[in-house]
Amino acid sequence: MRASEATTYYFNKAADQLQLPEWVRKLLVTNKREVTVQVAFERDDGRIETVLGYRVQHDNARGPMKGGLRYHPAVDLDEVRALAALMTWKTAVVELPYGGAKGGIGIDPKTLTKREMERMTRSFVDQIHEIVGPDSDIPAPDMGTNHEVMAWFRSQWEKYHGFNPAVITGKPVEEYGARGREEATGRGVGTMAVKMMKRLNIRPDQCRTAIQGFGNVGSHAGKYLHEAAFPVVAVSDLSGTYFKPKGLNIPELFSHVIKNKGSLEGYSGAEKLPAEDLLGLDVDLLIPAALGDVITKSNADRIRAKTIIEAANGPIDPEADEILEARNVTILPDILANAGGVTVSYFEWVQNRQHYRWSLDRVRQELDRTLTDAFEQVWQEAVTRKVSLRTAAFMLAITRVQRASELAGWLI
Ligand code: NAD
């Protein structure tokens, strides 16, 4: 199933529950604007490279559109469309005053030098600067981009429009970025795991947890859960699965990865298994925090965990979702589970607009409050309507976007 079909599938499942008329569905799933641009830039050896860049703006009924920029060879219009719509539902479910967008360039950033990456980013901004801005569409980092790319983006955009750091989030902390942005998504995943286990009456120290992916999201989620007394028994990355039934020493793994250019390779404090074994381990909580589409109908039967938190975007495809739902596996969906990142991005935008800087403590407190409220609302909706957490999250999000469109007179 293509990425955009999966998002539409989940949308329709919730829309059926809400008995949404066909004309409303069409209005809510159709993108406001889709832009494909030529991005031409100079390689260090003087050659001109030409690639395609995309920005899809899905919906702005609830506020300016918000969504990341991804540099990855798999980036195409279909993937960007799916991710743009997910952003609309994600910002609505945590009640941020935003709509949804996404963008990117179909290139492997590992094939570029730093200077080439900068020239490519500036060329991309030259093509799309008129359609993004602090009041219209605010990009952020995603796979293959980072705070440095955000700083180049801002600098190029400001050449056209003047000083305004709120045009983009995920900037370096010393360049109008927010404290706590880097840990935010993983911390949010951890916060919600704690709430979810409380609701399910499972004690943290009895919740054996496995995390797929030990990058930004997986490592910070692991750190938070370790501090909250969860035995994190397995973590994995491309190099393999690292398994210790009594619980891994997460701080040790954290420093290992920092010293080892981001990889778990060579860690000797645990048993090493093949990377793909992580999904089938006998654990209570499984957190896929690496990539999309890792749980499909071909491996859903291997999953033994009774609860899953989708830290990555789209790790479970709709067919696998049906299989797991039929087996009563409780799944916290991506649009809620990984919303910590966009929430702190929102705090960064707020700080930029106020020319005021929050402390790390304040960021953490506001993040905790925002995500706790959203979690409790989704949980309550699922209980009241007798639907899955995913359908409940989509139902709340759709209702909010629908209401905003209605209040604005539909034709915004
Ligand atoms: P990252 O690149 O920092 O980390 C990805 C990790 O996954 C790495 O450890 C990598 O080795 C591992 N990995 C890749 N393929 C794997 C495989 N086949 N098996 C096991 N491990 C594998 O990325 P990230 O920023 O942590 O993002 C992870 C996911 O979370 C992505 O789906 C991303 O879209 C989503 N997400 C990230 C953020 C954020 O703020 N970073 C926000 C929302 C959603």
Residues whose N, C-alpha, C, O or C-beta is under 5 A from the ligand:
A	BS01	NAD	T185 Q212 G213 F214 G215 N216 V217 G218 S236 D237 L238 G262 A275 A289 A290 L291 G292 A311 A312 N313 N338 G341
